Amino acid sequence: MLGTLISSQPVHIYGAGIAGLILAYRLKKSHVPFTLYEKNRVGGKIATTLTPLGPAEAAASTLYMNISAEKFITDLNIPYLISTPKLKRRIWKEDGPHSVFSLKLLSKGITKIGKKFPLIMEDSTVEEIFYPFLGQELIDELLSSALQGIHGAEAKDLHFLSIFPMAKNKHFKNYLHFFKELKKSISSQKGTIKGSISFPGGMQTLINALYEEVKENIKPVPENFSLTPNTVICTDALDAAELLKDEAPEIAKELQKIEYRPITSFTFFRESEIPELHECFGMLIPQKFKKNLLGVIHQSALFPENYKSHCYNSVNKGILNKEEAILELESVFPKFDPEKIKESKLTQWKRGLPLFNYHRYQAIQNIERKLKKRPGLMLFGNYTKGISIRSMIEDGQTVLNRLNND
Ligand SMILES: Cc1cc2nc3c(=O)[nH]c(=O)nc-3n(C[C@H](O)[C@H](O)[C@H](O)COP(=O)(O)OP(=O)(O)OC[C@H]3O[C@@H](n4cnc5c(N)ncnc54)[C@H](O)[C@@H]3O)c2cc1C
């Protein structure tokens, strides 16, 4: 999150998506008075529709775990489901699905792991840094596909230091050195739960649990927004810009520079399995094949306890209707039969995911500088540090640390 709070003042939070709810919950636990204002729907993008066959998610379907997420969920005291371990991961190529960990990759990796690590420039992209190690083919097939699965963007569009903040101010001798440091930083954050979790009834269960904790403090949005200390804006960057346009135009201008990728999520249930995804976590589709489909997650393989039928979630770039989302699936699964779909849910997100490019990085740095002159104003959401719920859980703790050290 960006900015600081003043410890003696109550907190006004705008936006009750997962960021606003996490923050509100943390403040409640620390006995800091707060009010939470939501314009539309508590939970924001996280919304589950309960169908007779199981939960269908609109956006996030899993919470990737680490020690902070584990502490948070334990403290909240809700039952959770741990993802099935050792599911296979697939990558699509013209002739069908392939294993992610191919011999080709292993042989390339072994020969180039000792190669000199490029100098990290302030504006380096992920592609620029990994090109000497992977080459264009593996970047397109593997790295970009994996990044798309999380960020909805390819390696060439992602800013290296935003995706690997552990590399800031560091110099790596070679790729082996980098991977060792990356592993160290991930291991230091590891908890006891491996992989990711969901909840009985899906992600809405997490939202409901947080809502129960903070509901007494939720109020309708006041007609006139005023920037009283403390104000924390937990909307997306463009809604934050709208709120701040009169009272903090210099910050609003920076927020407007943050770009969003439109995303369509299509969740569907079938009685029969998609054979290509048997015992699979899911499949990624490299962008070089010029499809809208970015990937398919096999929800019922990950969390079988939640489902009475096979459930898949396909994630597409752009805004698609149901027919278009099905056409995308038919293009990668030749025997895909739409008649077999029993239930489905399509969600179109015009501002699906913030793009972690160099423009965002620069805007965030400028905002941080400007916020130094405005104690009592904070910005927090999936564009400020990391896209995932886990990252927002970690960041929510930062607010308290900063308040407690005040
Ligand atoms: C398809 C998809 C799949 C995803 N999968 C995963 C996943 O598996 N795991 C994961 O960790 N993450 C995942 N994510 C990312 C994650 O879902 C989002 O990053 C997260 O939900 C965003 O939360 P937020 O609170 O930052 O924003 P939002 O959910 O957008 O919430 C912002 C809230 O602010 C409110 N608001 C706006 N303006 C105002 C105003 N003026 N006053 C008051 N309130 C206002 C809005 O109504 C909204 O409720 C996924 C995202 C997408 C799109």
The ligand as a Gaussian input file, in Angstrom:
#p B3LYP/6-31G(d) Opt

LIG

0 1
 C      -10.565000     -13.605000     -13.694000
 C       -9.721000     -13.325000     -12.492000
 C       -9.175000     -14.389000     -11.798000
 C       -8.407000     -14.161000     -10.649000
 N       -7.896000     -15.216000      -9.942000
 C       -7.212000     -15.007000      -8.799000
 C       -6.818000     -16.101000      -7.968000
 O       -7.115000     -17.259000      -8.261000
 N       -6.141000     -15.819000      -6.816000
 C       -5.839000     -14.527000      -6.436000
 O       -5.213000     -14.335000      -5.390000
 N       -6.242000     -13.458000      -7.183000
 C       -6.932000     -13.685000      -8.338000
 N       -7.381000     -12.605000      -9.083000
 C       -7.107000     -11.261000      -8.602000
 C       -8.081000     -10.825000      -7.493000
 O       -9.359000     -11.377000      -7.692000
 C       -8.192000      -9.332000      -7.477000
 O       -6.900000      -8.767000      -7.474000
 C       -8.917000      -8.813000      -6.246000
 O      -10.172000      -9.414000      -6.109000
 C       -9.047000      -7.313000      -6.337000
 O       -9.447000      -6.843000      -5.095000
 P       -9.481000      -5.293000      -4.719000
 O      -10.068000      -5.190000      -3.378000
 O       -8.139000      -4.692000      -4.962000
 O      -10.426000      -4.624000      -5.836000
 P      -11.960000      -4.848000      -6.182000
 O      -12.368000      -6.239000      -5.987000
 O      -12.140000      -4.242000      -7.540000
 O      -12.738000      -3.968000      -5.093000
 C      -12.837000      -2.565000      -5.147000
 C      -14.159000      -2.182000      -4.467000
 O      -14.240000      -0.747000      -4.420000
 C      -15.604000      -0.382000      -4.658000
 N      -15.650000       1.042000      -5.063000
 C      -15.309000       1.602000      -6.246000
 N      -15.469000       2.939000      -6.193000
 C      -15.922000       3.246000      -4.954000
 C      -16.261000       4.460000      -4.288000
 N      -16.205000       5.636000      -4.902000
 N      -16.675000       4.399000      -3.002000
 C      -16.762000       3.201000      -2.342000
 N      -16.468000       2.024000      -2.933000
 C      -16.028000       2.044000      -4.216000
 C      -16.036000      -1.348000      -5.746000
 O      -17.449000      -1.422000      -5.835000
 C      -15.402000      -2.661000      -5.233000
 O      -16.261000      -3.347000      -4.355000
 C       -8.164000     -12.814000     -10.225000
 C       -8.718000     -11.743000     -10.948000
 C       -9.489000     -11.979000     -12.057000
 C      -10.103000     -10.820000     -12.779000

